[in-house]
């Protein structure tokens, strides 16, 4: 599974999501059941020419936080697919959130792209707004697919020397993609990739060195940090 769990989190099935007790609602708080959120997203996906190939979920904080990834066939290339990230909570720590990104098959890394993220608090009319929220998100994803493919190809074509690699690493750390203490792990991954596809010294290999380390973090951190990573590489490689 690509959704990594640490420090109290655990991998979950759709049945596990449904088994978490739903908290009581109030006049201002309307919790969205995890299962309903997932099914609403899956209902809309085929309308945009996508097909769910796999689904991974995690729970944390005694079930009060949920994170999921729906991997969708994107019809572009063979080595990566479109990923839809879902996040929500029952303790008001997270809104209902969606974000799109890429899932790399070779080393099973995941990265999210922030220009497509949407969010809705658990407040009055959340159930009314949820379908349109999901529809708007997936509409943006259908437009974004080509841009995402172009950015990945650009990174693959961008050869980097030690000086540029250092610049990209420092820039990503400064943008909050990872704590500075994790940089030695990124360097180790970059210098000793097991996957032949990432042994070339290019921006794509370095990007996946970061996502490989980010993937060992808690589920809710993966989304935030890959958003920052994507933004940092986009800025640095303009």
WOGI-V301353 format. One record per run of one state. SS is the DSSP state (H for helix, E for strand, - for the rest). FROM is the first residue (numbers start at 1). LEN is the number of residues. Records with the same first field share a line. If there is no record, write none. Layout:
SS=FROM-LEN + FROM-LEN
//
This chain:
-=1-9 + 13-1 + 20-14 + 49-2 + 61-4 + 74-6 + 90-6 + 105-4 + 121-5 + 158-1 + 160-2 + 175-5 + 192-4 + 199-3 + 215-4 + 237-2
E=10-3 + 51-10 + 65-9 + 80-10 + 96-9 + 109-12 + 159-1 + 202-1
H=14-6 + 34-15 + 126-32 + 162-13 + 180-12 + 196-3 + 203-12 + 219-18
//
